[in-house]
Amino acid sequence: MHPNDVDRKRIEKALSSRARYRYVNPEVRAIEGGYRIQSPCCSRNIDKKGGVIDIARLEYVNEFHRWRLYRKDHALHEWQLYGEFSALGALLQLLNRDPDRIFWQ
């Protein structure tokens, strides 16, 4: 079942190898059905004061055995589905690379 401490720790460990904003410490919080990643906004692109912002939401859909990755549309203040993954590892690889800078803004 999700959330659980094993996957939360796995996510935290994986985030240490991300490509962007390596000098801040993101926080992985358990939420219903998954996890929410937040981090200080050191770029000041979203929060001019550098406050904590949402980075991503991960949700496990048990009936489909799939992971869903959401990005935060900060202008609209809503989560938007980015994609579905069959494995948590593949989701975390994409989140860590973030080639289009849609998560680590």
Sequence and secondary structure as in RCSB ss.txt:
>XXXX:A:sequence
MHPNDVDRKRIEKALSSRARYRYVNPEVRAIEGGYRIQSPCCSRNIDKKGGVIDIARLEYVNEFHRWRLYRKDHA
LHEWQLYGEFSALGALLQLLNRDPDRIFWQ
>XXXX:A:secstr
  S HHHHHHHHHHHTT SS TTS  EEEEETTEEEEEEE TT SS TT  EEEEEEEEEETTTTEEEEEEEETT
TTEEEEEEEESSHHHHHHHHHH TT SS  
